[in-house]
């Protein structure tokens, strides 16, 4: 259960950080705030596996699953068509799968 706590804390912290920056600079654009906060949560979940590697028994599976869920949630949150939701879900899974390569270049706001 340590992995779940680490993932939730990192996800919420990143979501709040990304959302706060969006709220300060783009106040009133609520769709943007939702998207940026969800994106921050996804980055936090992926970063949790890189921050605390010992807490996650299999980080690759967690990263792919997080990517799949991020694409699905973003598609549903914006009420997109089913084909676009499926495309976003697949794209999120690919981003999660490739996360070990790109996560080290993400600059946290």
C-alpha positions in Angstrom: 0.0 0.0 0.0 3.0 2.3 0.2 2.9 2.6 -3.6 -0.7 3.8 -3.5 0.1 6.5 -0.9 3.1 7.7 -2.9 1.2 7.8 -6.1 -1.8 9.7 -4.6 0.4 12.3 -2.9 2.5 13.0 -6.0 -0.5 13.1 -8.2 -2.3 15.6 -6.0 0.8 17.8 -5.4 1.5 18.0 -9.2 -2.2 18.6 -9.9 -2.3 21.4 -7.4 0.9 23.0 -8.7 -0.2 22.8 -12.4 -3.7 24.0 -11.5 -2.5 26.9 -9.4 -0.3 28.2 -12.2 -3.2 27.9 -14.6 -5.5 29.6 -12.1 -3.2 32.6 -11.6 -2.4 33.2 -15.3 -5.7 32.1 -16.9 -8.4 32.9 -14.4 -11.9 32.2 -15.7 -10.9 29.6 -18.3 -12.3 26.6 -16.4 -11.9 24.1 -19.2 -8.2 24.9 -19.3 -8.0 24.6 -15.5 -9.6 21.2 -15.6 -7.3 20.0 -18.4 -4.1 21.3 -16.8 -5.1 19.8 -13.4 -5.8 16.4 -14.9 -2.5 16.6 -16.9 -0.7 17.6 -13.7 -2.2 14.6 -11.9 -1.0 12.3 -14.7 2.5 13.7 -14.6 2.5 13.3 -10.8 1.5 9.6 -11.1 4.2 9.0 -13.6 6.8 11.0 -11.6 5.9 9.0 -8.4 7.4 5.9 -10.0 10.6 7.8 -10.7 10.8 9.6 -7.3 10.2 6.5 -5.1 11.3 3.5 -7.1 11.3 1.1 -4.2 7.6 1.7 -3.4 6.4 0.4 -6.8 6.7 -3.4 -7.4 6.4 -3.0 -11.2 6.6 0.7 -12.3 6.2 0.0 -16.0 2.7 -1.5 -15.6 1.7 1.3 -13.3 2.9 3.9 -15.8 1.0 2.3 -18.7 -2.2 2.0 -16.6 -1.9 5.6 -15.4 -1.6 6.7 -19.0 -4.6 4.7 -20.1 -6.7 6.1 -17.3 -5.5 9.7 -17.9 -6.6 9.5 -21.5 -9.9 8.0 -20.6 -10.7 10.6 -17.9 -9.7 13.5 -20.1 -11.9 12.2 -22.9 -14.9 11.7 -20.7 -14.4 15.0 -18.8 -14.6 16.9 -22.1 -17.6 14.8 -23.4 -15.8 13.7 -26.6 -17.0 11.2 -29.1 -16.3 7.5 -28.3 -13.7 7.3 -31.1 -11.8 10.3 -29.7 -12.0 8.8 -26.2 -10.5 5.5 -27.5 -7.8 7.4 -29.3 -6.9 9.5 -26.2 -6.9 6.3 -24.1 -4.4 4.6 -26.5 -2.3 7.8 -26.7 -2.2 8.0 -22.9 -1.1 4.3 -22.7 1.7 5.0 -25.2 2.8 8.1 -23.2 2.8 6.0 -20.1 4.8 3.3 -21.8 7.4 5.8 -23.0 7.4 7.7 -19.6 10.9 6.5 -18.5 12.4 8.3 -21.5 10.6 11.6 -21.3 9.8 12.2 -17.6 13.3 13.4 -16.8 12.8 16.3 -19.2 9.6 17.6 -17.6 10.1 20.9 -15.8 7.8 21.3 -12.8 6.3 24.8 -12.6 
